[in-house]
Amino acid sequence: MTGGPASGTPRLLRAGMGAAAVGLLLIYNSVDTGSDSDGDGKPAPPAAAAPAVPGPADAGAPALGRAKPTRLRIPQIAVDAPFTELALNPAGQLDAPPPDDKNLVGWYRDGVTPGERGSAVLAGHVDTAKGPAVFLLLSFLLPGNKVEVSRADGTVAVFSVDSVETFAKDAFPDAKVYGRTPDAQLRLITCGGTYDKKRRDYLDNVVVFAHLESSRPG
């Protein structure tokens, strides 16, 4: 994975919440704090308006009830991180996780919670001004790897990775990533690809697609 220097002004993950027919539009960009944010600034329509996305061929576990995520663990890439809630700013864009904490995962608090039916969206920095961050190795996950989300209701939702894909930010497949699903799925998103110094931005997004495989008491 190619990235920019870890020093200097912190780069944030930003998400444009566009009023597109696909519903919940979260296009993450790693940008300089002084850069203009992306998106048209309009609030996103409800995720229910998005087209349905089929679940994995091997149906996973039944969906769980709503419960806030509290901790993310991905043993294969040594992730063990707490969550922070992300909200929309006045421009209708998703705020980024704080750039001064390298080991923090963001969850859109008005979206699906991990384990609920639908696509829960998690975001993390690939790096910050302080160095490599929580999702630095996200692109190295493989199908079958496990992603564990501890929840406030005392359960642990265990997801199985289906695929890891990289998309150019200017050709992000909104419907594929954010479309409604008949089962409980997870999307983990960070920046990737080449870091463009002129744009002060990574050119791609890395997206992990996963489905709920099981759950257990925490």
C-alpha positions as CSV (number, residue, x, y, z in Angstrom):
1,M,0.0,0.0,0.0
2,T,1.4,3.4,-0.9
3,G,0.7,6.3,1.3
4,G,1.8,9.8,2.1
5,P,4.2,10.9,4.8
6,A,3.0,10.3,8.3
7,S,4.1,13.8,9.5
8,G,2.7,17.2,8.9
9,T,-1.0,18.3,8.9
10,P,-3.3,15.4,9.9
11,R,-5.3,13.9,7.0
12,L,-8.9,13.0,7.7
13,L,-11.3,10.5,6.3
14,R,-14.3,12.4,5.1
15,A,-17.5,11.2,3.6
16,G,-19.8,13.0,1.3
17,M,-23.5,12.3,2.2
18,G,-25.0,13.0,-1.3
19,A,-28.7,12.8,-2.0
20,A,-28.4,10.0,-4.4
21,A,-30.9,7.3,-5.2
22,V,-28.6,4.7,-3.8
23,G,-29.4,5.9,-0.3
24,L,-26.7,6.0,2.3
25,L,-23.7,7.5,0.4
26,L,-20.4,7.4,2.4
27,I,-17.5,8.1,0.1
28,Y,-14.4,8.2,2.3
29,N,-11.5,10.4,1.4
30,S,-8.2,11.0,3.1
31,V,-7.7,14.7,2.9
32,D,-5.8,17.5,4.5
33,T,-7.7,19.3,7.3
34,G,-7.6,22.5,5.3
35,S,-9.0,21.0,2.1
36,D,-12.6,21.4,0.9
37,S,-14.8,18.5,1.8
38,D,-16.4,16.3,-0.8
39,G,-20.1,15.7,-1.7
40,D,-22.9,18.1,-2.5
41,G,-23.6,18.9,1.1
42,K,-27.2,17.5,1.1
43,P,-28.4,15.0,3.7
44,A,-28.6,11.4,2.5
45,P,-32.0,9.8,2.0
46,P,-32.8,6.8,4.2
47,A,-30.9,3.6,3.5
48,A,-34.2,1.9,2.8
49,A,-34.3,3.7,-0.5
50,A,-31.2,1.9,-1.7
51,P,-31.4,-1.0,-4.1
52,A,-31.1,-4.5,-2.5
53,V,-27.8,-6.2,-2.6
54,P,-27.8,-10.0,-2.5
55,G,-26.2,-11.7,0.5
56,P,-23.4,-14.3,0.3
57,A,-24.2,-17.6,-1.2
58,D,-23.8,-19.4,2.2
59,A,-26.4,-17.7,4.3
60,G,-25.0,-16.5,7.6
61,A,-26.5,-16.3,11.1
62,P,-29.9,-14.7,11.8
63,A,-29.7,-10.9,12.2
64,L,-29.4,-9.5,15.7
65,G,-31.3,-6.6,17.4
66,R,-30.0,-3.1,17.5
67,A,-27.0,-2.5,19.9
68,K,-24.2,-0.1,19.7
69,P,-20.7,-1.5,18.9
70,T,-18.1,-1.1,21.6
71,R,-14.9,-2.8,20.3
72,L,-13.6,-4.1,17.1
73,R,-11.2,-7.1,16.9
74,I,-9.5,-8.4,13.7
75,P,-6.9,-11.0,14.9
76,Q,-5.3,-11.4,11.4
77,I,-4.2,-7.8,11.2
78,A,-3.8,-7.2,15.0
79,V,-6.7,-4.8,15.3
80,D,-8.1,-4.3,18.8
81,A,-9.8,-0.9,18.9
82,P,-12.7,0.9,20.6
83,F,-15.4,2.7,18.7
84,T,-16.4,6.3,18.4
85,E,-19.7,7.5,17.0
86,L,-19.7,9.5,13.8
87,A,-22.4,12.1,13.0
88,L,-23.1,14.4,10.1
89,N,-21.7,17.9,10.2
90,P,-23.8,21.0,9.3
91,A,-22.8,20.4,5.6
92,G,-24.4,17.0,5.7
93,Q,-21.0,15.2,5.6
94,L,-19.9,12.4,7.9
95,D,-17.3,13.5,10.4
96,A,-14.1,11.6,10.6
97,P,-12.7,9.8,13.6
98,P,-10.4,12.1,15.6
99,P,-7.0,12.3,13.9
100,D,-5.1,12.4,17.2
101,D,-6.1,8.8,18.0
102,K,-4.5,6.2,15.7
103,N,-6.4,3.3,17.3
104,L,-10.0,4.3,16.9
105,V,-12.8,3.0,14.6
106,G,-15.7,5.2,13.6
107,W,-19.3,4.0,13.3
108,Y,-22.1,6.1,11.7
109,R,-24.5,6.3,14.7
110,D,-27.6,6.8,12.7
111,G,-26.9,3.8,10.5
112,V,-27.3,0.1,11.0
113,T,-25.5,-1.4,14.0
114,P,-23.1,-4.3,13.3
115,G,-25.2,-7.5,13.5
116,E,-28.5,-5.8,12.5
117,R,-30.0,-6.6,9.1
118,G,-28.4,-4.4,6.5
119,S,-25.0,-3.0,5.9
120,A,-23.2,-1.6,8.9
121,V,-20.5,0.9,7.9
122,L,-17.2,1.2,9.9
123,A,-14.5,3.6,9.0
124,G,-10.9,4.0,10.1
125,H,-7.8,5.9,9.2
126,V,-5.0,4.2,7.3
127,D,-2.6,6.7,8.8
128,T,-2.5,10.0,10.6
129,A,0.1,12.7,11.4
130,K,1.2,10.4,14.2
131,G,1.9,7.4,11.9
132,P,0.2,4.2,10.8
133,A,-3.3,3.9,12.0
134,V,-5.9,1.3,12.9
135,F,-6.8,0.2,9.3
136,L,-3.3,0.3,7.8
137,L,-3.4,-3.4,7.0
138,L,-7.1,-3.7,6.1
139,S,-6.3,-4.6,2.4
140,F,-4.4,-7.7,3.5
141,L,-7.5,-9.5,4.9
142,L,-8.6,-12.6,3.0
143,P,-11.9,-14.3,2.5
144,G,-12.8,-16.4,5.6
145,N,-10.9,-14.1,8.0
146,K,-13.0,-13.2,11.0
147,V,-14.0,-9.7,12.2
148,E,-15.4,-9.5,15.8
149,V,-17.6,-6.7,17.0
150,S,-18.4,-6.5,20.7
151,R,-21.8,-4.8,21.3
152,A,-23.4,-2.9,24.2
153,D,-26.0,-5.7,24.7
154,G,-23.2,-8.1,25.8
155,T,-23.0,-10.0,22.5
156,V,-20.1,-10.5,20.1
157,A,-21.1,-10.4,16.4
158,V,-18.6,-12.5,14.4
159,F,-18.4,-11.7,10.7
160,S,-16.7,-13.6,8.0
161,V,-14.9,-11.7,5.2
162,D,-16.3,-12.3,1.8
163,S,-14.0,-10.1,-0.3
164,V,-11.6,-7.2,-0.1
165,E,-11.9,-4.7,-3.0
166,T,-10.3,-1.4,-4.0
167,F,-12.2,1.3,-5.9
168,A,-11.1,4.5,-7.4
169,K,-12.7,7.3,-5.4
170,D,-14.1,9.0,-8.5
171,A,-15.8,5.7,-9.5
172,F,-17.0,4.5,-6.1
173,P,-19.8,1.8,-6.5
174,D,-22.3,3.3,-4.0
175,A,-25.1,0.7,-4.7
176,K,-22.7,-2.2,-4.2
177,V,-21.3,-0.9,-1.0
178,Y,-24.3,0.7,0.6
179,G,-27.3,-1.1,-0.9
180,R,-29.9,-2.7,1.3
181,T,-29.2,-6.4,2.2
182,P,-31.5,-9.2,3.3
183,D,-29.1,-10.3,6.0
184,A,-26.6,-8.7,8.4
185,Q,-23.5,-7.5,6.6
186,L,-20.5,-5.3,7.4
187,R,-18.4,-2.8,5.4
188,L,-15.0,-1.7,6.6
189,I,-13.6,1.3,4.7
190,T,-10.4,3.1,4.6
191,C,-8.2,4.9,2.1
192,G,-5.7,3.1,-0.2
193,G,-3.8,3.2,-3.4
194,T,-1.4,5.9,-4.3
195,Y,-1.1,9.1,-2.3
196,D,-1.3,12.1,-4.5
197,K,0.8,14.9,-3.0
198,K,-0.7,17.5,-5.2
199,R,-4.3,16.6,-4.2
200,R,-3.2,15.7,-0.7
201,D,-5.4,12.6,-1.0
202,Y,-5.3,8.9,-1.6
203,L,-6.8,8.0,-4.9
204,D,-8.6,4.8,-3.8
205,N,-10.8,3.3,-1.2
206,V,-10.3,-0.1,0.3
207,V,-13.6,-1.8,1.2
208,V,-14.0,-5.1,3.1
209,F,-17.3,-6.9,2.5
210,A,-18.3,-9.4,5.3
211,H,-21.4,-11.2,6.5
212,L,-22.6,-12.2,10.0
213,E,-21.4,-15.8,10.6
214,S,-22.4,-16.2,14.2
215,S,-22.8,-14.5,17.6
216,R,-21.9,-15.4,21.1
217,P,-22.2,-13.9,24.6
218,G,-19.5,-11.4,25.3
